[in-house]
């Protein structure tokens, strides 16, 4: 399969974790978009009864287009499951997310879900996190000062996404991409260190949240379940 076909296959396969009556977090990105489209098809053609909570404006628009009823976390409370993509994941099911800029909303929804299913293609599987630049959402206020403090702990470049025409998140924040390289061996500690910096809104390290990875690789799809995760039984 080519990359697009792998994304579609993984996105559709992840739908098997969704059943009637569930409240479902709907992630952001090109892979999980196939999940949203397939869930919409099941709602229309099979009468699947679910309600979705989108993690971005783009996902909200797609879910509305395909007919998935939507709600908010305030109305839904704890969600049954969230299905989302990833930019990288390691053998401990720790993720780097935020390539699409929705990391803050994605983490809010992930922390409000009973389980997290991640869809990915083979390029996202790594032994050590960090080859993909780590996204950090920051306040627009004095962002260059926040950038300087990040630069002090990042071994590589820290750049403003979009440069002279900055990318602005759905929350009105900016994204700083931090080039740690494949060196993030203690992501929980790094997450805490970055979150301690005033001006940081959220960091794209997802530690202890992912329970299942649905991985498309060449002509097959495999599912890996975290041994100590919430879906391991």
KOLKE-534386 format. One record per residue (C-alpha): residue number from 0; residue in three letters; x, y, z. Coordinates in steps of 0.25 Angstrom, whole numbers. Example, Ala and Ser with C-alpha at 12.3 -4.5 7.8 and 13.67 -1.06 7.14 Angstrom:
<pt k="0" r="Ala" c1="49" c2="-18" c3="31"/>
<pt k="1" r="Ser" c1="55" c2="-4" c3="29"/>
//
This chain:
<pt k="0" r="Unk" c1="0" c2="0" c3="0"/>
<pt k="1" r="Unk" c1="4" c2="14" c3="-2"/>
<pt k="2" r="Unk" c1="4" c2="24" c3="10"/>
<pt k="3" r="Unk" c1="-10" c2="29" c3="7"/>
<pt k="4" r="Unk" c1="-15" c2="15" c3="6"/>
<pt k="5" r="Unk" c1="-9" c2="11" c3="19"/>
<pt k="6" r="Unk" c1="-15" c2="23" c3="26"/>
<pt k="7" r="Unk" c1="-29" c2="20" c3="21"/>
<pt k="8" r="Unk" c1="-27" c2="5" c3="25"/>
<pt k="9" r="Unk" c1="-22" c2="8" c3="39"/>
<pt k="10" r="Unk" c1="-33" c2="19" c3="41"/>
<pt k="11" r="Unk" c1="-44" c2="10" c3="37"/>
<pt k="12" r="Unk" c1="-39" c2="-2" c3="45"/>
<pt k="13" r="Unk" c1="-39" c2="7" c3="58"/>
<pt k="14" r="Unk" c1="-54" c2="8" c3="57"/>
<pt k="15" r="Unk" c1="-55" c2="-6" c3="62"/>
<pt k="16" r="Unk" c1="-53" c2="0" c3="76"/>
<pt k="17" r="Unk" c1="-66" c2="8" c3="75"/>
<pt k="18" r="Unk" c1="-79" c2="2" c3="78"/>
<pt k="19" r="Unk" c1="-93" c2="7" c3="80"/>
<pt k="20" r="Unk" c1="-96" c2="17" c3="91"/>
<pt k="21" r="Unk" c1="-82" c2="22" c3="92"/>
<pt k="22" r="Unk" c1="-77" c2="36" c3="94"/>
<pt k="23" r="Unk" c1="-65" c2="37" c3="85"/>
<pt k="24" r="Unk" c1="-53" c2="47" c3="84"/>
<pt k="25" r="Unk" c1="-50" c2="50" c3="70"/>
<pt k="26" r="Unk" c1="-36" c2="54" c3="67"/>
<pt k="27" r="Unk" c1="-29" c2="62" c3="57"/>
<pt k="28" r="Unk" c1="-20" c2="59" c3="45"/>
<pt k="29" r="Unk" c1="-20" c2="52" c3="31"/>
<pt k="30" r="Unk" c1="-20" c2="38" c3="37"/>
<pt k="31" r="Unk" c1="-31" c2="39" c3="47"/>
<pt k="32" r="Unk" c1="-40" c2="47" c3="37"/>
<pt k="33" r="Unk" c1="-42" c2="33" c3="31"/>
<pt k="34" r="Unk" c1="-48" c2="29" c3="44"/>
<pt k="35" r="Unk" c1="-57" c2="41" c3="45"/>
<pt k="36" r="Unk" c1="-62" c2="38" c3="31"/>
<pt k="37" r="Unk" c1="-64" c2="23" c3="34"/>
<pt k="38" r="Unk" c1="-72" c2="26" c3="47"/>
<pt k="39" r="Unk" c1="-80" c2="36" c3="39"/>
<pt k="40" r="Unk" c1="-84" c2="25" c3="29"/>
<pt k="41" r="Unk" c1="-87" c2="15" c3="40"/>
<pt k="42" r="Unk" c1="-96" c2="26" c3="46"/>
<pt k="43" r="Unk" c1="-104" c2="28" c3="33"/>
<pt k="44" r="Unk" c1="-104" c2="14" c3="27"/>
<pt k="45" r="Unk" c1="-104" c2="5" c3="40"/>
<pt k="46" r="Unk" c1="-111" c2="14" c3="50"/>
<pt k="47" r="Unk" c1="-99" c2="14" c3="59"/>
<pt k="48" r="Unk" c1="-103" c2="23" c3="71"/>
<pt k="49" r="Unk" c1="-91" c2="31" c3="76"/>
<pt k="50" r="Unk" c1="-88" c2="45" c3="80"/>
<pt k="51" r="Unk" c1="-74" c2="51" c3="76"/>
<pt k="52" r="Unk" c1="-65" c2="62" c3="83"/>
<pt k="53" r="Unk" c1="-56" c2="68" c3="72"/>
<pt k="54" r="Unk" c1="-42" c2="72" c3="76"/>
<pt k="55" r="Unk" c1="-41" c2="83" c3="65"/>
<pt k="56" r="Unk" c1="-49" c2="92" c3="57"/>
<pt k="57" r="Unk" c1="-45" c2="84" c3="44"/>
<pt k="58" r="Unk" c1="-50" c2="71" c3="51"/>
<pt k="59" r="Unk" c1="-63" c2="78" c3="55"/>
<pt k="60" r="Unk" c1="-66" c2="82" c3="41"/>
<pt k="61" r="Unk" c1="-63" c2="68" c3="35"/>
<pt k="62" r="Unk" c1="-71" c2="61" c3="46"/>
<pt k="63" r="Unk" c1="-83" c2="71" c3="43"/>
<pt k="64" r="Unk" c1="-81" c2="68" c3="28"/>
<pt k="65" r="Unk" c1="-82" c2="53" c3="30"/>
<pt k="66" r="Unk" c1="-93" c2="53" c3="40"/>
<pt k="67" r="Unk" c1="-87" c2="50" c3="53"/>
<pt k="68" r="Unk" c1="-95" c2="57" c3="65"/>
<pt k="69" r="Unk" c1="-86" c2="65" c3="73"/>
<pt k="70" r="Unk" c1="-85" c2="70" c3="87"/>
<pt k="71" r="Unk" c1="-75" c2="77" c3="97"/>
<pt k="72" r="Unk" c1="-67" c2="71" c3="108"/>
<pt k="73" r="Unk" c1="-76" c2="79" c3="118"/>
<pt k="74" r="Unk" c1="-88" c2="72" c3="113"/>
<pt k="75" r="Unk" c1="-82" c2="58" c3="111"/>
<pt k="76" r="Unk" c1="-74" c2="57" c3="123"/>
<pt k="77" r="Unk" c1="-64" c2="46" c3="123"/>
<pt k="78" r="Unk" c1="-63" c2="40" c3="108"/>
<pt k="79" r="Unk" c1="-63" c2="25" c3="105"/>
<pt k="80" r="Unk" c1="-51" c2="26" c3="96"/>
<pt k="81" r="Unk" c1="-43" c2="36" c3="87"/>
<pt k="82" r="Unk" c1="-37" c2="32" c3="74"/>
<pt k="83" r="Unk" c1="-26" c2="40" c3="69"/>
<pt k="84" r="Unk" c1="-13" c2="40" c3="61"/>
<pt k="85" r="Unk" c1="1" c2="42" c3="64"/>
<pt k="86" r="Unk" c1="14" c2="48" c3="59"/>
<pt k="87" r="Unk" c1="23" c2="38" c3="66"/>
<pt k="88" r="Unk" c1="21" c2="27" c3="76"/>
<pt k="89" r="Unk" c1="31" c2="18" c3="84"/>
<pt k="90" r="Unk" c1="31" c2="4" c3="90"/>
<pt k="91" r="Unk" c1="25" c2="10" c3="103"/>
<pt k="92" r="Unk" c1="13" c2="16" c3="95"/>
<pt k="93" r="Unk" c1="18" c2="30" c3="98"/>
<pt k="94" r="Unk" c1="14" c2="39" c3="87"/>
<pt k="95" r="Unk" c1="19" c2="52" c3="80"/>
<pt k="96" r="Unk" c1="7" c2="60" c3="75"/>
<pt k="97" r="Unk" c1="4" c2="73" c3="69"/>
<pt k="98" r="Unk" c1="8" c2="73" c3="55"/>
<pt k="99" r="Unk" c1="-6" c2="78" c3="52"/>
<pt k="100" r="Unk" c1="-5" c2="89" c3="63"/>
<pt k="101" r="Unk" c1="-17" c2="83" c3="71"/>
<pt k="102" r="Unk" c1="-8" c2="77" c3="82"/>
<pt k="103" r="Unk" c1="-15" c2="85" c3="94"/>
<pt k="104" r="Unk" c1="-29" c2="81" c3="90"/>
<pt k="105" r="Unk" c1="-25" c2="67" c3="87"/>
<pt k="106" r="Unk" c1="-18" c2="65" c3="101"/>
<pt k="107" r="Unk" c1="-31" c2="71" c3="108"/>
<pt k="108" r="Unk" c1="-39" c2="61" c3="101"/>
<pt k="109" r="Unk" c1="-30" c2="50" c3="103"/>
<pt k="110" r="Unk" c1="-29" c2="52" c3="118"/>
<pt k="111" r="Unk" c1="-44" c2="52" c3="118"/>
<pt k="112" r="Unk" c1="-45" c2="39" c3="112"/>
<pt k="113" r="Unk" c1="-46" c2="25" c3="117"/>
<pt k="114" r="Unk" c1="-37" c2="20" c3="106"/>
<pt k="115" r="Unk" c1="-28" c2="25" c3="95"/>
<pt k="116" r="Unk" c1="-27" c2="18" c3="81"/>
<pt k="117" r="Unk" c1="-16" c2="23" c3="72"/>
<pt k="118" r="Unk" c1="-16" c2="21" c3="57"/>
<pt k="119" r="Unk" c1="-2" c2="21" c3="50"/>
<pt k="120" r="Unk" c1="6" c2="17" c3="38"/>
<pt k="121" r="Unk" c1="19" c2="10" c3="39"/>
<pt k="122" r="Unk" c1="27" c2="23" c3="38"/>
<pt k="123" r="Unk" c1="22" c2="27" c3="52"/>
<pt k="124" r="Unk" c1="28" c2="16" c3="59"/>
<pt k="125" r="Unk" c1="42" c2="19" c3="66"/>
<pt k="126" r="Unk" c1="51" c2="14" c3="76"/>
<pt k="127" r="Unk" c1="53" c2="27" c3="83"/>
<pt k="128" r="Unk" c1="45" c2="40" c3="81"/>
<pt k="129" r="Unk" c1="50" c2="53" c3="76"/>
<pt k="130" r="Unk" c1="53" c2="51" c3="61"/>
<pt k="131" r="Unk" c1="40" c2="58" c3="59"/>
<pt k="132" r="Unk" c1="41" c2="73" c3="64"/>
<pt k="133" r="Unk" c1="34" c2="74" c3="77"/>
<pt k="134" r="Unk" c1="22" c2="84" c3="76"/>
<pt k="135" r="Unk" c1="20" c2="93" c3="88"/>
<pt k="136" r="Unk" c1="8" c2="103" c3="88"/>
<pt k="137" r="Unk" c1="11" c2="116" c3="94"/>
<pt k="138" r="Unk" c1="4" c2="129" c3="97"/>
<pt k="139" r="Unk" c1="5" c2="140" c3="87"/>
<pt k="140" r="Unk" c1="9" c2="149" c3="99"/>
<pt k="141" r="Unk" c1="24" c2="151" c3="99"/>
<pt k="142" r="Unk" c1="26" c2="138" c3="91"/>
<pt k="143" r="Unk" c1="40" c2="141" c3="88"/>
<pt k="144" r="Unk" c1="44" c2="140" c3="103"/>
<pt k="145" r="Unk" c1="37" c2="127" c3="104"/>
<pt k="146" r="Unk" c1="45" c2="122" c3="92"/>
<pt k="147" r="Unk" c1="58" c2="126" c3="98"/>
<pt k="148" r="Unk" c1="55" c2="118" c3="110"/>
<pt k="149" r="Unk" c1="51" c2="106" c3="102"/>
<pt k="150" r="Unk" c1="64" c2="108" c3="94"/>
<pt k="151" r="Unk" c1="72" c2="107" c3="107"/>
<pt k="152" r="Unk" c1="68" c2="93" c3="108"/>
<pt k="153" r="Unk" c1="66" c2="88" c3="94"/>
<pt k="154" r="Unk" c1="79" c2="83" c3="88"/>
<pt k="155" r="Unk" c1="75" c2="87" c3="74"/>
<pt k="156" r="Unk" c1="67" c2="98" c3="67"/>
<pt k="157" r="Unk" c1="54" c2="104" c3="73"/>
<pt k="158" r="Unk" c1="46" c2="111" c3="62"/>
<pt k="159" r="Unk" c1="33" c2="118" c3="60"/>
<pt k="160" r="Unk" c1="24" c2="110" c3="52"/>
<pt k="161" r="Unk" c1="20" c2="118" c3="40"/>
<pt k="162" r="Unk" c1="31" c2="128" c3="41"/>
<pt k="163" r="Unk" c1="28" c2="142" c3="37"/>
<pt k="164" r="Unk" c1="13" c2="137" c3="35"/>
<pt k="165" r="Unk" c1="12" c2="130" c3="48"/>
<pt k="166" r="Unk" c1="2" c2="118" c3="49"/>
<pt k="167" r="Unk" c1="-9" c2="121" c3="59"/>
<pt k="168" r="Unk" c1="-16" c2="110" c3="67"/>
<pt k="169" r="Unk" c1="-31" c2="109" c3="69"/>
<pt k="170" r="Unk" c1="-28" c2="114" c3="83"/>
<pt k="171" r="Unk" c1="-21" c2="127" c3="78"/>
<pt k="172" r="Unk" c1="-7" c2="122" c3="82"/>
<pt k="173" r="Unk" c1="6" c2="120" c3="74"/>
<pt k="174" r="Unk" c1="14" c2="107" c3="71"/>
<pt k="175" r="Unk" c1="29" c2="106" c3="74"/>
<pt k="176" r="Unk" c1="35" c2="93" c3="68"/>
<pt k="177" r="Unk" c1="47" c2="88" c3="76"/>
<pt k="178" r="Unk" c1="57" c2="79" c3="69"/>
<pt k="179" r="Unk" c1="62" c2="70" c3="81"/>
<pt k="180" r="Unk" c1="66" c2="59" c3="71"/>
<pt k="181" r="Unk" c1="64" c2="44" c3="75"/>
<pt k="182" r="Unk" c1="68" c2="47" c3="89"/>
<pt k="183" r="Unk" c1="56" c2="48" c3="97"/>
<pt k="184" r="Unk" c1="58" c2="36" c3="107"/>
<pt k="185" r="Unk" c1="50" c2="41" c3="118"/>
<pt k="186" r="Unk" c1="38" c2="48" c3="112"/>
<pt k="187" r="Unk" c1="31" c2="49" c3="125"/>
<pt k="188" r="Unk" c1="42" c2="58" c3="131"/>
<pt k="189" r="Unk" c1="43" c2="66" c3="119"/>
<pt k="190" r="Unk" c1="28" c2="69" c3="119"/>
<pt k="191" r="Unk" c1="28" c2="74" c3="133"/>
<pt k="192" r="Unk" c1="41" c2="82" c3="130"/>
<pt k="193" r="Unk" c1="34" c2="89" c3="118"/>
<pt k="194" r="Unk" c1="21" c2="91" c3="125"/>
<pt k="195" r="Unk" c1="28" c2="98" c3="136"/>
<pt k="196" r="Unk" c1="32" c2="110" c3="127"/>
<pt k="197" r="Unk" c1="22" c2="122" c3="128"/>
<pt k="198" r="Unk" c1="16" c2="124" c3="114"/>
<pt k="199" r="Unk" c1="15" c2="110" c3="110"/>
<pt k="200" r="Unk" c1="1" c2="105" c3="108"/>
<pt k="201" r="Unk" c1="4" c2="91" c3="105"/>
<pt k="202" r="Unk" c1="14" c2="81" c3="100"/>
<pt k="203" r="Unk" c1="12" c2="70" c3="90"/>
<pt k="204" r="Unk" c1="17" c2="59" c3="98"/>
<pt k="205" r="Unk" c1="6" c2="49" c3="102"/>
<pt k="206" r="Unk" c1="11" c2="40" c3="113"/>
<pt k="207" r="Unk" c1="2" c2="29" c3="119"/>
<pt k="208" r="Unk" c1="-10" c2="32" c3="110"/>
<pt k="209" r="Unk" c1="-9" c2="23" c3="98"/>
<pt k="210" r="Unk" c1="-15" c2="9" c3="101"/>
<pt k="211" r="Unk" c1="-15" c2="3" c3="86"/>
<pt k="212" r="Unk" c1="-8" c2="6" c3="73"/>
<pt k="213" r="Unk" c1="-14" c2="2" c3="60"/>
<pt k="214" r="Unk" c1="-3" c2="1" c3="51"/>
<pt k="215" r="Unk" c1="-3" c2="0" c3="36"/>
<pt k="216" r="Unk" c1="10" c2="-6" c3="30"/>
<pt k="217" r="Unk" c1="11" c2="-10" c3="15"/>
<pt k="218" r="Unk" c1="0" c2="-19" c3="12"/>
<pt k="219" r="Unk" c1="-5" c2="-22" c3="26"/>
<pt k="220" r="Unk" c1="-11" c2="-15" c3="39"/>
<pt k="221" r="Unk" c1="-7" c2="-19" c3="53"/>
<pt k="222" r="Unk" c1="-12" c2="-15" c3="66"/>
<pt k="223" r="Unk" c1="-3" c2="-14" c3="78"/>
<pt k="224" r="Unk" c1="-9" c2="-13" c3="92"/>
<pt k="225" r="Unk" c1="-1" c2="-7" c3="104"/>
<pt k="226" r="Unk" c1="0" c2="-18" c3="114"/>
<pt k="227" r="Unk" c1="-3" c2="-9" c3="126"/>
<pt k="228" r="Unk" c1="-13" c2="0" c3="118"/>
<pt k="229" r="Unk" c1="-28" c2="1" c3="120"/>
<pt k="230" r="Unk" c1="-32" c2="-8" c3="108"/>
<pt k="231" r="Unk" c1="-22" c2="-19" c3="112"/>
<pt k="232" r="Unk" c1="-32" c2="-29" c3="117"/>
//
